[in-house]
């Protein structure tokens, strides 16, 4: 998928039904949702400590898809980290803050010099 645009509904379907291939998608290239709406919902749920939602927001859908990409291609953990940071800074995703560290811990090579770069 690379630099091409993809609709959020396609990512959700691929992640929900585990439809391969899982190819890295830059979250900036995901369409079909309002960034402002996702930001507002993430701020609201944080302020009200209310994470009970009827459906997942776009940041959760994208993050879940990226987790599947990492499971398939764990050598690209730096892309995973970069895209996770984008979800945090652009969509105010608290989901990524909680979930991605454990995924990173599972997939980071223990003897990597890149660990110092990340942390």
C-alpha positions in Angstrom: 0.0 0.0 0.0 2.9 2.4 0.8 2.0 5.9 -0.2 -1.4 5.2 -1.7 -4.6 6.3 0.0 -6.9 3.8 1.6 -10.3 4.2 3.3 -10.7 3.5 7.0 -13.4 0.9 6.3 -10.9 -1.2 4.3 -8.5 -1.3 7.2 -11.3 -2.1 9.6 -12.4 -5.0 7.5 -8.9 -6.4 7.0 -8.2 -6.2 10.7 -11.5 -7.6 11.9 -11.5 -10.6 9.5 -7.7 -11.0 9.3 -7.6 -10.4 5.5 -4.1 -10.5 4.3 -1.8 -9.0 3.1 -1.1 -6.6 6.0 1.1 -4.0 4.4 2.3 -0.9 6.2 0.0 2.1 5.7 1.0 5.6 6.7 -1.9 6.8 8.9 -1.7 10.2 7.1 -2.9 8.4 4.0 -6.0 6.9 5.6 -9.3 8.5 4.4 -12.9 8.2 5.3 -12.9 9.9 8.7 -12.7 13.4 10.2 -9.5 14.0 12.1 -11.2 16.8 14.1 -14.0 14.5 15.2 -11.6 11.8 16.4 -9.5 14.4 18.3 -12.7 15.8 20.0 -13.8 12.3 20.9 -10.4 11.4 22.3 -10.3 14.6 24.4 -13.8 14.1 25.6 -13.2 10.5 26.6 -10.0 11.4 28.4 -11.6 14.4 30.3 -14.6 12.4 31.3 -12.7 9.1 31.9 -15.2 7.5 29.6 -13.9 4.9 27.2 -17.1 3.1 26.6 -17.8 3.6 23.0 -20.4 2.1 20.7 -17.7 1.6 18.0 -14.0 2.1 17.6 -12.7 5.5 16.6 -10.4 5.8 13.6 -7.2 5.9 15.7 -8.1 2.6 17.3 -8.9 1.0 13.9 -5.6 2.3 12.4 -3.6 1.2 15.5 -5.1 -2.3 15.5 -4.3 -2.6 11.8 -0.7 -1.5 12.4 -0.4 -4.0 15.2 -1.3 -6.8 12.7 1.4 -5.3 10.3 3.9 -5.6 13.1 3.0 -9.2 13.9 3.5 -10.0 10.2 6.7 -7.9 9.7 8.4 -7.3 13.1 11.6 -6.1 11.5 9.9 -2.7 10.7 9.2 -1.8 14.4 10.6 1.7 13.7 7.8 2.3 11.2 5.4 1.0 13.8 6.8 3.6 16.3 6.8 6.4 13.8 3.1 5.8 12.8 2.2 5.4 16.5 3.7 8.7 17.3 1.6 10.2 14.5 -1.6 8.8 15.9 -0.7 10.2 19.3 0.2 13.7 18.1 -2.3 14.1 15.3 -5.4 12.2 16.7 -4.6 12.4 20.5 -4.8 8.6 20.7 -4.5 7.4 24.3 -5.2 3.9 23.0 -1.8 3.9 21.3 -0.1 5.2 24.4 -1.4 2.1 26.3 -1.2 -0.6 23.7 1.9 0.1 21.6 4.6 -0.2 24.4 3.7 -3.8 25.0 3.8 -4.6 21.3 7.2 -2.8 21.0 8.5 -4.8 24.0 7.5 -8.1 22.3 9.1 -7.2 19.0 12.2 -5.1 19.7 15.5 -7.0 19.3 17.1 -7.1 22.7 20.6 -6.3 21.4 19.6 -3.5 19.1 21.5 -0.1 19.1 18.2 1.4 17.9 16.8 1.0 21.4 18.9 4.0 22.5 17.4 6.0 19.6 13.9 5.1 20.6 14.2 5.6 24.3 
